[in-house]
Amino acid sequence: MMGQPILGDRDNVQALSVDGALAYKAENYFGDNMVVVGTGAINHEQFVEQVAQQFGTVAKAAQEPQINSENNVYIPGLMFVRDDEMVNSNIIVYYDAPTFKDEDYYGFMLLKNMFGSYRIDQNAGHLNDTRK
């Protein structure tokens, strides 16, 4: 996850278990969710044979139902975060931008120009910073 330490969040690492890792593997590592690519001067038949040998036992579809697989719902919202929780908070804002042929394209471009670009030296800071 972007913004998190490479070794994981300390609060979550202690809760990891073998059963949890196996459940994660069953939910995410399956044939329909993988792409194997070979490049360079390779023998196609040998490559296919090696892939079949290494990945032949992988299930074609998920063994467990995938959680959180529903579509996003765009809702306006306001979020309050306690200052002492800012260390573990990650927020992403995204827009379903219209294409240049869409009737809302120029309205979206107006919003883009109003919001400007994010600059960490100007926009980031402590929640209780009096300048914000």
C-alpha positions in Angstrom: 0.0 0.0 0.0 1.4 3.4 -0.9 2.4 5.5 2.0 3.0 2.6 4.4 6.3 1.3 5.6 7.7 -1.5 3.4 7.6 -4.0 6.3 3.9 -3.2 7.0 2.0 -1.3 9.6 3.2 -2.3 13.1 -0.4 -2.6 14.3 -1.2 -5.2 11.5 2.1 -7.2 11.4 1.5 -8.6 14.8 -1.9 -9.9 13.8 -0.6 -11.9 10.8 -1.1 -15.7 10.9 -0.5 -18.7 8.7 -4.2 -19.2 8.2 -4.6 -15.5 7.2 -1.8 -15.8 4.7 -3.3 -19.0 3.2 -6.7 -17.3 3.0 -5.1 -14.3 1.2 -3.4 -16.7 -1.3 -6.7 -18.5 -1.9 -8.5 -15.2 -2.5 -6.0 -13.6 -4.8 -3.6 -16.1 -6.4 -5.5 -18.0 -9.1 -5.2 -18.6 -12.9 -7.8 -16.0 -14.0 -5.9 -13.4 -11.9 -2.5 -14.1 -13.4 -0.6 -13.3 -16.6 2.7 -15.1 -17.5 4.9 -13.4 -20.0 8.1 -14.7 -21.7 10.4 -12.3 -23.6 13.6 -12.6 -25.6 14.9 -15.5 -27.6 13.0 -18.3 -25.9 11.7 -21.6 -27.3 7.9 -21.3 -27.2 7.2 -25.0 -26.6 9.7 -25.2 -23.7 8.3 -22.0 -22.2 4.7 -23.4 -22.3 5.9 -26.6 -20.8 7.8 -24.9 -17.9 4.7 -22.7 -17.2 2.5 -25.7 -17.1 4.9 -27.5 -14.8 5.2 -24.6 -12.4 1.7 -23.3 -12.5 -0.3 -26.4 -13.5 -1.6 -26.9 -10.0 -2.9 -23.3 -9.5 -6.7 -23.1 -9.4 -8.4 -21.5 -12.4 -10.8 -19.4 -10.3 -10.8 -18.0 -6.7 -11.3 -20.7 -4.1 -12.9 -18.3 -1.7 -15.3 -15.5 -2.5 -13.4 -12.2 -3.0 -14.2 -9.7 -0.3 -14.6 -6.0 -1.1 -15.1 -6.7 -4.8 -18.2 -4.5 -5.2 -18.0 -1.4 -7.3 -17.2 2.0 -5.8 -20.0 4.4 -5.1 -19.2 8.0 -5.6 -20.7 10.0 -2.7 -19.9 13.4 -1.4 -18.6 13.2 2.1 -16.8 14.9 4.9 -14.3 13.1 7.0 -12.9 14.1 10.4 -9.7 12.5 11.6 -8.3 12.8 15.1 -4.9 14.4 15.1 -3.2 11.5 16.9 -4.4 9.1 14.2 -2.9 11.1 11.3 0.1 8.8 11.2 -2.0 5.8 10.1 -4.4 7.8 7.8 -4.2 7.6 4.0 -6.7 9.4 1.8 -7.1 9.3 -1.9 -9.3 11.6 -4.0 -10.0 10.6 -7.5 -12.3 11.8 -10.3 -14.0 9.9 -13.0 -12.8 12.3 -15.6 -14.9 12.8 -18.8 -13.3 12.3 -22.2 -12.8 15.4 -24.4 -16.0 14.5 -26.3 -18.1 14.5 -23.2 -20.4 17.5 -22.5 -18.9 17.8 -19.0 -15.3 18.0 -20.3 -14.9 21.8 -20.2 -16.6 22.0 -16.8 -14.1 19.4 -15.5 -11.2 21.3 -17.0 -12.5 24.4 -15.1 -12.4 22.4 -11.9 -8.9 21.2 -12.7 -7.7 24.7 -13.1 -9.4 25.9 -10.0 -7.9 23.1 -7.8 -4.4 23.3 -9.4 -1.7 20.7 -8.8 -0.9 19.2 -5.5 2.5 20.2 -4.0 3.6 18.5 -0.9 5.6 21.6 0.2 2.5 23.8 0.0 -0.3 21.4 0.8 1.0 18.9 3.3 1.2 19.7 7.0 0.0 19.0 10.4 -3.8 18.9 10.9 -3.7 21.7 13.5 -1.4 23.9 11.5 -2.8 27.4 12.0 -2.0 28.4 8.4 -4.4 25.7 7.0 
